[in-house]
Amino acid sequence: MALRYGFEHFGVLQLANEHETSLLASRLLLHDLPAGLAETYDKRYRFNDSAFFKSFYKSTIPTVWRASDRPENGLREGSDFLDQIGFDMALSIPVHSVAGTRYVVLFLGDGEDIERDAHFEICYEANCAFDYYYRQVLANKAGMGLTPRETEILRWISYGKTASEIALIVSVSEHTVNSHTATILKKLDVVNRTQMVAKAIREQIIQ
C-alpha cells in the first residue's frame, strides 16, 4: 500500500498518555522501517518532545507532513521529527480500536506531494487495513487470550467482588468462578488478584 501511493515505509503506532514517556521503538507495533532506525532515533531524541508526537493529541485529522515546511521563525509541527528520522514526507492517519485505544498509521518517504483523491483513498484503505490487523492480531494480544467470560469475571474482580458475589451476578457456581480466576492468573502470568487487576489495567484489557 505504501509503495502504491508513493511512500517507502509504513508503521502502526500505539499512542500512550500524552505525558507518559514513549520510545518510538516501543510504540511501533508493526512497521517495515530499516532495521535499527527507530532504536537509533531513541538514542538521540525523545519522541515525546517532538512536535510530531504532540500533534496527535491536538487533532485527529489525517495530515501530510513535509520536512521542507518551515516558516522563517521556526519549525512547522512534524518537520523536526522528519529531519531527525531522515525522511522528507510523512502521512499520519489517526485510527482507534473498538475499545477506544488510539493508534496512528504512518507512511514515510521522500516522494512528491500526494494528490487529494489519493489522500482520501489511502486514508480509507489504511483504516480498513488497521481494522483487519486489529481484529486478527491486536485484539487477541490486548486480551492476553482471555475469553469473554474470563474478561467479564476479571472485570467484576476489579470492582472488588468476591467469588460468591460474582457467581450470583453471572449465574454460575462459585467453583466455576474460582476455576476461571485460576485460568486468568495463569494467562496473565501473575500470582494473585492484585497483580491480576493491575496487569489487566496496564494492558488495557479492562479500564
Wavefront OBJ file of the C-alpha trace (Angstrom):
o trace
v 0.000 0.000 0.000
v 2.778 2.439 0.917
v 4.583 1.961 -2.398
v 1.378 2.297 -4.394
v 0.883 5.818 -3.052
v 4.486 6.945 -3.415
v 5.743 6.214 0.101
v 8.600 3.911 1.013
v 7.709 2.708 4.506
v 4.782 2.336 6.888
v 4.248 1.902 10.606
v 1.484 1.477 13.169
v 1.986 3.458 16.380
v 0.071 2.876 19.591
v -0.448 6.137 21.446
v 0.137 6.360 25.174
v -0.851 9.028 27.631
v 0.488 12.318 26.304
v 2.732 12.776 29.349
v 3.923 9.163 29.559
v 7.485 8.560 28.387
v 7.349 6.962 24.948
v 10.156 5.439 22.930
v 9.474 5.321 19.218
v 10.664 1.706 19.006
v 8.326 0.555 21.786
v 5.327 2.348 20.264
v 5.782 0.835 16.797
v 3.619 -2.278 16.795
v 4.129 -3.062 13.120
v 6.449 -1.457 10.568
v 8.881 -2.009 7.726
v 11.387 0.713 8.634
v 15.083 -0.048 8.094
v 16.463 -2.286 10.844
v 17.632 -0.312 13.864
v 16.299 3.047 12.652
v 13.794 3.516 15.487
v 16.316 2.376 18.109
v 18.926 4.788 16.758
v 16.377 7.603 16.864
v 15.539 6.779 20.508
v 19.205 7.011 21.496
v 19.432 10.569 20.190
v 15.965 12.064 20.669
v 12.866 11.912 22.872
v 9.792 11.056 20.813
v 7.598 12.779 23.437
v 9.384 16.064 22.821
v 8.760 16.108 19.080
v 6.061 18.400 17.751
v 5.082 15.487 15.517
v 4.177 13.350 18.560
v 2.410 16.217 20.332
v 0.261 16.918 17.278
v -1.554 13.591 17.750
v -3.096 14.989 20.931
v -4.322 18.161 19.242
v -6.148 16.763 16.214
v -7.470 13.515 14.736
v -7.365 14.751 11.133
v -5.105 12.781 8.729
v -2.175 15.070 7.947
v 0.641 15.272 5.411
v 3.948 16.443 6.896
v 6.929 17.733 4.926
v 10.434 18.367 6.211
v 10.596 21.431 3.949
v 7.582 23.095 5.610
v 9.401 25.525 7.864
v 8.298 29.094 8.498
v 11.108 31.603 8.853
v 10.605 31.880 12.601
v 10.830 28.180 13.405
v 9.819 24.609 12.674
v 6.405 23.578 11.492
v 4.966 20.776 13.578
v 6.352 17.485 12.326
v 9.334 18.819 10.402
v 11.621 18.275 13.405
v 10.758 14.578 13.564
v 11.195 14.115 9.812
v 14.614 15.775 9.919
v 15.636 13.574 12.834
v 14.449 10.290 11.336
v 15.633 11.093 7.818
v 12.544 11.346 5.596
v 11.148 14.213 3.534
v 7.449 13.455 3.908
v 5.020 11.618 6.162
v 1.300 10.962 6.246
v -0.243 10.353 9.668
v -3.690 8.756 9.874
v -5.171 8.575 13.399
v -7.271 5.441 13.992
v -8.729 3.723 17.034
v -9.888 0.306 18.145
v -13.445 -0.610 19.103
v -12.258 -0.365 22.723
v -11.191 3.235 22.158
v -7.418 2.710 22.206
v -5.747 5.226 19.913
v -3.258 4.393 17.179
v -1.662 6.186 14.234
v -0.942 4.643 10.840
v 2.176 6.281 9.394
v 3.515 6.392 5.860
v 7.041 7.733 5.336
v 9.084 8.501 2.250
v 10.856 11.018 0.059
v 8.263 11.272 -2.717
v 6.229 14.083 -4.220
v 3.091 15.598 -2.728
v 0.129 13.251 -2.566
v -2.914 14.277 -4.613
v -6.262 14.954 -2.962
v -8.044 11.883 -4.360
v -5.106 9.652 -3.454
v -5.133 11.143 0.049
v -8.758 10.097 0.560
v -8.102 6.649 -0.901
v -5.076 5.867 1.246
v -6.879 7.065 4.393
v -9.787 4.725 3.662
v -7.516 1.793 2.825
v -5.375 2.405 5.916
v -8.465 2.321 8.137
v -9.616 -0.935 6.545
v -6.146 -2.469 6.872
v -5.868 -1.386 10.510
v -9.308 -2.807 11.312
v -8.253 -6.168 9.894
v -4.902 -6.067 11.736
v -6.624 -5.162 14.991
v -9.188 -7.966 14.749
v -6.659 -10.597 13.694
v -3.713 -9.620 15.899
v -4.116 -6.777 18.369
v -7.470 -7.821 19.830
v -6.067 -11.206 20.839
v -2.847 -9.655 22.087
v -4.689 -6.965 24.049
v -6.928 -9.562 25.658
v -3.965 -11.821 26.505
v -6.029 -14.730 25.194
v -8.868 -14.265 27.693
v -12.331 -15.462 26.724
v -15.316 -13.078 27.009
v -16.437 -14.899 30.182
v -12.966 -14.642 31.738
v -12.824 -10.949 30.876
v -16.236 -10.447 32.484
v -15.138 -12.182 35.680
v -11.892 -10.220 35.675
v -13.877 -7.000 35.456
v -16.036 -7.974 38.454
v -12.893 -8.883 40.405
v -11.526 -5.409 39.642
v -14.706 -3.992 41.213
v -13.826 -5.815 44.441
v -16.441 -8.560 44.187
v -15.825 -11.907 45.897
v -16.114 -15.263 44.133
v -19.511 -15.921 45.731
v -20.806 -12.489 44.693
v -19.573 -12.938 41.126
v -21.194 -16.384 40.980
v -24.569 -14.813 41.764
v -24.061 -11.975 39.279
v -23.091 -14.145 36.290
v -25.279 -17.127 37.257
v -22.592 -19.780 37.616
v -21.266 -21.759 40.571
v -18.600 -20.385 42.875
v -16.409 -23.310 41.813
v -16.683 -22.148 38.187
v -15.702 -18.602 39.156
v -12.653 -19.898 41.031
v -11.731 -22.074 38.056
v -11.947 -19.079 35.707
v -9.905 -16.998 38.147
v -7.148 -19.625 38.218
v -7.089 -19.645 34.408
v -6.882 -15.843 34.286
v -3.961 -15.861 36.727
v -2.143 -18.345 34.514
v -2.828 -16.485 31.260
v -1.704 -13.157 32.711
v 1.304 -14.814 34.367
v 0.612 -13.338 37.812
v 0.224 -14.884 41.264
v -2.639 -13.043 42.961
v -5.742 -10.938 42.337
v -3.994 -7.629 42.996
v -1.343 -8.321 40.370
v -4.018 -9.654 38.034
v -6.092 -6.464 38.136
v -3.024 -4.221 37.903
v -1.729 -6.034 34.819
v -5.171 -6.119 33.203
v -5.451 -2.341 33.549
v -1.888 -1.808 32.332
v -2.506 -3.998 29.275
v -5.851 -2.226 28.676
v -7.840 -5.446 28.982
v -10.134 -3.579 31.359
v -10.485 0.125 32.075
l 1 2 3 4 5 6 7 8 9 10 11 12 13 14 15 16 17 18 19 20 21 22 23 24 25 26 27 28 29 30 31 32 33 34 35 36 37 38 39 40 41 42 43 44 45 46 47 48 49 50 51 52 53 54 55 56 57 58 59 60 61 62 63 64 65 66 67 68 69 70 71 72 73 74 75 76 77 78 79 80 81 82 83 84 85 86 87 88 89 90 91 92 93 94 95 96 97 98 99 100 101 102 103 104 105 106 107 108 109 110 111 112 113 114 115 116 117 118 119 120 121 122 123 124 125 126 127 128 129 130 131 132 133 134 135 136 137 138 139 140 141 142 143 144 145 146 147 148 149 150 151 152 153 154 155 156 157 158 159 160 161 162 163 164 165 166 167 168 169 170 171 172 173 174 175 176 177 178 179 180 181 182 183 184 185 186 187 188 189 190 191 192 193 194 195 196 197 198 199 200 201 202 203 204 205 206 207
